[in-house]
Amino acid sequence: MNSNVTSLRSWWTVTGALLAGVAVITGAFGAHGLPDYLQGLYGTETRTVAGEDILAWKKYLADFKTAAEYQMYHGLALVALGLMANYKCGRARAVAAWFFLLGTLLFSGSLYLLVLTGQRWLGMVTPIGGMFFIFGWCSLAYTACPCGSQRAPAEQLVELEATCR
């Protein structure tokens, strides 16, 4: 395996592992440190969700937990993409990885900031991150799909092994 593939694999694996580790930390913070803070920040304010009024601090606590959850999913996806560098070389894998990273920063990052600062305009950024997640998953599917190849799988594997050295 050449050094470019090794360094790219390492970079995505490390980045994904760090995102997953931070997701554990933010999840723990959301479960243990955040409820009292949010109750103090929002008091008895309410937000309407699906036609029902709920306490703002409860809605934002759920949003924070969603951010941590999606960060974990996509951190693990980056680890998988890093490990795939041994088996599948290609631009689509790198595109998927960048979409996952940017999606995490925009989706989870905007939710974390919205919850902690109360700046509701940040909610407009969240769907952009969600679209990047979708693009990332589509790119990953393209990377893994043998679609469109006219060669037998054994021929593809020999070529792939030669390309990735």
C-alpha positions in Angstrom: 0.0 0.0 0.0 1.4 3.4 -0.9 2.0 6.1 1.6 -0.7 8.3 0.2 -3.4 5.7 0.8 -1.9 4.9 4.3 -1.9 8.6 5.3 -5.4 9.2 4.0 -6.7 6.1 5.7 -5.1 7.2 9.0 -6.4 10.8 8.7 -10.1 9.7 8.2 -9.8 7.0 10.8 -8.4 9.4 13.4 -10.8 12.1 12.5 -13.8 9.7 12.8 -12.5 8.3 16.1 -12.1 11.8 17.5 -15.6 12.8 16.4 -17.0 9.7 18.0 -15.1 10.3 21.2 -16.3 13.9 21.4 -19.9 12.6 20.7 -19.6 10.5 23.9 -18.5 13.5 25.8 -21.3 15.7 24.5 -23.8 13.0 25.0 -22.7 12.7 28.7 -22.8 16.5 29.0 -26.3 16.5 27.5 -27.4 13.8 30.0 -25.8 15.1 33.1 -24.8 18.8 32.9 -27.1 20.4 30.4 -30.6 20.0 31.9 -30.1 22.4 34.8 -28.3 24.9 32.6 -31.2 24.8 30.0 -33.8 25.1 32.7 -32.1 28.2 34.0 -31.7 29.6 30.5 -35.2 29.0 29.2 -37.3 28.7 32.4 -40.9 28.2 31.4 -40.6 29.4 27.8 -42.3 27.0 25.4 -41.8 26.0 21.7 -44.4 24.6 19.4 -43.4 21.2 18.0 -45.8 19.3 15.8 -48.6 21.5 16.9 -47.9 20.9 20.6 -46.4 23.4 23.1 -43.5 21.9 25.1 -41.0 23.5 27.4 -38.2 25.0 25.4 -35.5 23.5 27.6 -36.9 20.0 26.9 -37.0 20.6 23.2 -33.4 21.9 23.2 -32.2 19.0 25.3 -33.6 16.6 22.8 -32.0 18.6 20.0 -28.6 18.4 21.7 -28.9 14.7 22.1 -29.8 14.4 18.4 -26.7 16.3 17.6 -24.5 13.9 19.6 -26.2 10.9 18.2 -25.7 12.0 14.6 -22.1 13.0 15.3 -21.5 9.4 16.6 -23.0 7.8 13.5 -21.0 9.9 11.2 -17.8 9.6 13.2 -18.1 5.8 12.9 -18.8 6.2 9.1 -15.5 8.1 8.8 -13.7 5.3 10.6 -15.2 2.8 8.2 -14.2 5.0 5.2 -10.7 5.2 6.5 -10.5 1.5 6.9 -12.0 1.0 3.4 -8.9 2.7 1.9 -7.2 -0.8 2.0 -9.9 -2.2 -0.2 -11.4 0.5 -2.4 -9.4 3.4 -3.9 -11.5 6.2 -5.3 -12.6 9.7 -5.3 -16.1 8.8 -4.2 -14.8 7.5 -0.9 -13.0 10.8 -0.2 -16.1 12.8 -1.3 -18.2 10.7 1.1 -15.8 11.4 3.9 -15.7 15.1 3.3 -19.6 15.2 3.1 -19.7 13.3 6.5 -17.2 15.7 8.1 -18.9 18.9 6.8 -22.3 17.5 7.6 -21.3 16.8 11.2 -19.8 20.3 11.6 -23.0 21.9 10.2 -25.7 19.7 11.5 -24.4 18.8 15.0 -22.4 22.0 15.3 -25.4 24.2 14.6 -27.6 22.3 17.0 -25.0 22.5 19.8 -24.6 26.2 19.3 -28.4 26.8 19.0 -29.0 25.0 22.2 -26.1 26.6 24.2 -26.6 30.2 22.9 -30.4 30.4 22.1 -29.6 31.8 18.6 -32.6 30.3 16.8 -31.3 31.4 13.3 -28.7 28.6 13.6 -31.6 26.2 13.0 -31.5 27.3 9.4 -28.0 25.8 9.1 -28.9 22.3 10.4 -30.8 21.1 7.3 -27.7 22.0 5.2 -25.7 19.6 7.3 -28.4 17.0 6.9 -28.2 17.3 3.1 -24.4 16.8 3.4 -25.1 13.6 5.4 -27.4 12.3 2.6 -24.8 13.2 -0.1 -22.2 11.4 2.0 -24.3 8.2 2.2 -25.0 8.3 -1.5 -21.3 8.7 -2.2 -20.5 5.8 0.1 -23.1 3.7 -1.7 -21.5 4.6 -5.0 -18.0 3.7 -3.6 -19.2 0.3 -2.5 -21.3 -0.5 -5.6 -19.9 -2.7 -8.3 -22.5 -1.2 -10.7 -21.5 -0.4 -14.2 -18.4 -2.6 -14.3 -18.1 -4.9 -17.3 -15.3 -7.0 -15.7 -15.7 -10.0 -13.5 -15.3 -9.4 -9.8 -12.0 -11.4 -9.7 -10.6 -9.1 -12.4 -11.7 -6.0 -10.5 -10.1 -7.3 -7.3 -6.7 -7.9 -9.1 -6.8 -4.4 -10.6 -7.9 -2.9 -7.3 -5.0 -4.5 -5.4 -2.5 -3.3 -8.0 -4.0 0.2 -7.8 -3.9 0.4 -4.0 -0.2 -0.7 -3.6 
